[in-house]
Amino acid sequence: MRITKCQLRRIINEELSLTLSEKSKKWMGKVSKEIEGEGHDGDFKKYCGGQVDQACINKAAKKGGRRAKQANLAVNFSKAKGGGKSLTYPDKKD
């Protein structure tokens, strides 16, 4: 039985996607536990007035310090979860 290049690419892409998604879940789980353990769960969302959006990310990035780190983490979580949000850090201008 022979495998074509197209089939091989598809198999490799499927395996890579699965591996990366498993690593993302482990990473997110570990960070989430650390945040909860430190008592900061929901802290950034409260800072944003209940809704984490691009405007809040930009505001926090400009402020710097702890808020900027939280904004960056929120963007990474958003990307790792594959949600509909297209947050960037900092906001990319066209």
Secondary structure, DSSP 8 states (H G I E B T S, - for coil): ----HHHHHHHHHHHHHHHHHHHHHHHHHHHHHHHHHTT-TTHHHHHTTT---HHHHHHHHHH-HHHHHHHHHHHHHHHHHT-S----SS----
